[in-house]
């Protein structure tokens, strides 16, 4: 199954509108797609309609920002959620509320180091103003000629410890998993190799808490995962009895490590997330 269960549209911080993203995935051979915009379900209806037109399987998804402690953010993907579930919609709106304030603080940090006009510039790249985020600041700084590419902007300004980094306050872990499960979905740990700041003990506690809350899956294959990282998280899935997910984390052709619909395959002995409801039955 060529499934891509993690990608982003202009409704959050991707560069393609939902229907265009679906067309690109279909052209790349995807058989099953989930749109998983950050903290937002607004693109699901358009994406689902285009997938139906193309005859491609589609499930609604979302990527929820979760805070661990005061300054660590992880992401939990919800797959197969009801996009009209009231509790999920209210919860996501609560998570989005802090983005405007965060954007203002990022812009103030840039002002202090002599980079002015970044807030207005970032908003020009945010199709959905509620979802203003670091990627929009990065695209502005590239377009203005300040930096050569988005990755360089993150390395110099927007990564933790850099002058433009401001943490985003997300949902609680159990809270996010509860929203997903209440909406009929499966909760998935997104791109686990990215959580470098967690010690081994902290990461294991995070996985324990995720499972205790009702989380069921982990992204073994993610766009930025190396082969060694894929093998590491395949082992985690086996040891902890987690379903395995697969996603490109596609944002744009120029910014993403892997194109939508072009992920590496899952190891064949793992139970794929699409082998269980709400994907089947």
Buried (B, 14 or more C-beta within 10 A) or exposed (E): EBBBBBBBBBBBBBBBBBBBBBBBBBEBEBBBBBBBBBBBBBBBEBBBBBBEEBEBBBBBBBBBBBBBEEEBBBBBBBBBBBBEBEEBBEBBEBBBEBBBEBBEBBBEBBEEEEBEEBBEBBBEBBBBEBBBBBBBBBBBBBEEEBBEBBBBBBEBBBEEEEEBBBBBBBBEBBBBBBBBBBBBBBBBBBBBBBBEEBEEEBBEEBBEBBBEBBBBBBBBBBBEBEEEBBEBBBEBBBEBEBBBBBBBBBBBEEBBBBBBBBBBEBBEEBBBBBEBEBBEE
